[in-house]
Amino acid sequence: MILAMVVLVWLLCSVLSTSITLGYFQEEYKEIAKSTYRTDLGTAWFMGLTYGPFALVLSFFLSGFIQHGLANPFSLKYKERS
């Protein structure tokens, strides 16, 4: 039961971290956002899944406390952000 909870928390933190990181990449580097979307998505997922809760804390602080917002980490196609 404890292992299931740890896995669930790890995955939740991974998704949130990925969303924050992807939002940061796409807003901070708007000029190249469309051409590097898939790379940014892969990097964000790798960081989120590998480091879980640690990635959430790290992405929270490095993104300037989520000043760029959240991005959809489940979309494989680039979508212009408003």
C-alpha positions in Angstrom: 0.0 0.0 0.0 2.8 2.4 0.9 4.6 1.6 -2.4 1.4 2.4 -4.3 1.2 5.8 -2.6 4.8 6.6 -3.3 4.4 5.7 -7.0 1.2 7.8 -7.2 2.8 10.8 -5.5 5.9 10.4 -7.7 3.8 10.4 -10.9 1.7 13.4 -9.8 4.8 15.4 -9.0 6.3 14.3 -12.4 3.3 15.6 -14.3 3.2 18.9 -12.5 7.0 19.3 -12.9 6.7 18.5 -16.6 4.0 21.0 -17.0 5.9 23.8 -15.2 9.1 23.0 -17.1 7.5 22.9 -20.5 5.6 26.2 -19.8 8.9 27.8 -18.9 10.7 26.6 -22.0 7.9 27.6 -24.3 7.4 31.1 -22.8 11.1 32.0 -22.1 12.3 31.0 -25.6 9.3 32.1 -27.8 11.5 32.6 -30.9 12.4 28.9 -31.1 9.5 27.4 -29.2 7.8 25.9 -32.2 10.9 24.3 -33.7 12.1 22.8 -30.4 8.7 21.7 -29.0 9.3 18.0 -29.1 12.8 18.3 -27.6 11.5 20.5 -24.8 8.7 18.0 -24.2 11.1 15.1 -24.0 13.5 17.0 -21.7 10.6 18.0 -19.4 9.3 14.5 -19.2 12.7 13.0 -18.6 13.4 15.4 -15.8 9.9 14.9 -14.3 9.9 11.2 -14.4 13.5 10.8 -13.3 13.5 13.1 -10.3 9.8 13.2 -9.3 9.2 15.4 -6.3 12.7 16.9 -6.5 12.0 18.0 -10.0 8.8 19.7 -8.9 10.7 21.7 -6.3 13.5 22.5 -8.7 11.2 23.5 -11.5 9.1 25.6 -9.2 12.1 27.7 -8.1 13.9 27.8 -11.5 10.8 28.9 -13.4 10.4 31.9 -11.1 7.6 30.5 -9.1 5.6 29.4 -12.2 5.6 32.9 -13.7 5.2 31.4 -17.2 2.3 29.3 -16.3 1.6 25.6 -17.0 1.7 23.8 -20.4 -0.1 20.7 -21.5 2.5 17.9 -21.2 0.3 15.4 -23.0 0.1 17.2 -26.4 2.6 16.1 -29.0 1.8 19.1 -31.3 2.9 22.6 -30.7 0.1 25.0 -29.8 0.5 28.7 -29.8 0.1 30.1 -26.3 -1.7 33.3 -25.6 
